[in-house]
Amino acid sequence: MLNHDYENKQDIGITYKIKYDVCISPTAGILDYEKGRSTGLCADTWLSDTPLAG
């Protein structure tokens, strides 16, 4: 899949969650709070998945 994106000159993003016991560098991906948020300012890239009611 990553090769396909490279061939089509598309950007990709790798996300990770902090609730698991896996430690990776904050600059290695996008922190996913998933229905949450930080308690303070965060200098690194992050996102929050919040579904919209339909």
ZADO-1210 file (C-alpha; in nm, 4 decimals, padded with zeros to 6 digits):
<atoms>
<atom x="00.0000" y="00.0000" z="00.0000" code="MET" pos="1"/>
<atom x="00.2795" y="00.2433" z="00.0822" code="LEU" pos="2"/>
<atom x="00.4440" y="00.1713" z="-00.2528" code="ASN" pos="3"/>
<atom x="00.1135" y="00.2384" z="-00.4311" code="HIS" pos="4"/>
<atom x="00.0878" y="00.5784" z="-00.2623" code="ASP" pos="5"/>
<atom x="00.4477" y="00.6600" z="-00.3558" code="TYR" pos="6"/>
<atom x="00.3902" y="00.5662" z="-00.7196" code="GLU" pos="7"/>
<atom x="00.0833" y="00.7940" z="-00.7331" code="ASN" pos="8"/>
<atom x="00.2686" y="01.0771" z="-00.5531" code="LYS" pos="9"/>
<atom x="00.0203" y="01.0751" z="-00.2645" code="GLN" pos="10"/>
<atom x="00.0964" y="01.1735" z="00.0942" code="ASP" pos="11"/>
<atom x="00.0144" y="00.9284" z="00.3716" code="ILE" pos="12"/>
<atom x="-00.0086" y="00.9585" z="00.7484" code="GLY" pos="13"/>
<atom x="00.0654" y="00.6946" z="01.0117" code="ILE" pos="14"/>
<atom x="-00.1381" y="00.7213" z="01.3327" code="THR" pos="15"/>
<atom x="-00.0787" y="00.5716" z="01.6757" code="TYR" pos="16"/>
<atom x="-00.2599" y="00.5611" z="02.0102" code="LYS" pos="17"/>
<atom x="-00.0996" y="00.6150" z="02.3510" code="ILE" pos="18"/>
<atom x="-00.3272" y="00.3710" z="02.5344" code="LYS" pos="19"/>
<atom x="-00.1116" y="00.0765" z="02.4258" code="TYR" pos="20"/>
<atom x="00.2265" y="-00.0056" z="02.5788" code="ASP" pos="21"/>
<atom x="00.4125" y="00.0742" z="02.2575" code="VAL" pos="22"/>
<atom x="00.6552" y="00.3631" z="02.2708" code="CYS" pos="23"/>
<atom x="00.7330" y="00.5466" z="01.9484" code="ILE" pos="24"/>
<atom x="00.8710" y="00.8903" z="01.8860" code="SER" pos="25"/>
<atom x="00.5997" y="01.1626" z="01.8639" code="PRO" pos="26"/>
<atom x="00.7518" y="01.2720" z="01.5331" code="THR" pos="27"/>
<atom x="00.7117" y="00.9211" z="01.3839" code="ALA" pos="28"/>
<atom x="00.3375" y="00.9592" z="01.3308" code="GLY" pos="29"/>
<atom x="00.0150" y="01.1350" z="01.4242" code="ILE" pos="30"/>
<atom x="-00.1143" y="01.0844" z="01.7785" code="LEU" pos="31"/>
<atom x="-00.4798" y="00.9710" z="01.7730" code="ASP" pos="32"/>
<atom x="-00.6704" y="01.0615" z="02.0910" code="TYR" pos="33"/>
<atom x="-00.9851" y="00.8822" z="01.9618" code="GLU" pos="34"/>
<atom x="-01.2845" y="01.0562" z="02.1190" code="LYS" pos="35"/>
<atom x="-01.0557" y="01.2457" z="02.3529" code="GLY" pos="36"/>
<atom x="-00.8131" y="01.5313" z="02.3820" code="ARG" pos="37"/>
<atom x="-00.4995" y="01.6458" z="02.5560" code="SER" pos="38"/>
<atom x="-00.5130" y="01.8145" z="02.8944" code="THR" pos="39"/>
<atom x="-00.2742" y="02.0841" z="02.7715" code="GLY" pos="40"/>
<atom x="-00.1071" y="02.2292" z="02.4654" code="LEU" pos="41"/>
<atom x="00.0531" y="01.9726" z="02.2378" code="CYS" pos="42"/>
<atom x="00.3348" y="02.0800" z="02.0065" code="ALA" pos="43"/>
<atom x="00.3223" y="01.7570" z="01.8032" code="ASP" pos="44"/>
<atom x="00.0648" y="01.6678" z="01.5363" code="THR" pos="45"/>
<atom x="-00.2483" y="01.4971" z="01.6704" code="TRP" pos="46"/>
<atom x="-00.6079" y="01.4156" z="01.5774" code="LEU" pos="47"/>
<atom x="-00.9290" y="01.3114" z="01.7503" code="SER" pos="48"/>
<atom x="-01.1833" y="01.0740" z="01.5967" code="ASP" pos="49"/>
<atom x="-01.5330" y="01.1802" z="01.6972" code="THR" pos="50"/>
<atom x="-01.8213" y="01.0271" z="01.5028" code="PRO" pos="51"/>
<atom x="-02.1052" y="01.2552" z="01.4035" code="LEU" pos="52"/>
<atom x="-02.4572" y="01.1396" z="01.4857" code="ALA" pos="53"/>
<atom x="-02.6496" y="01.0541" z="01.1692" code="GLY" pos="54"/>
</atoms>
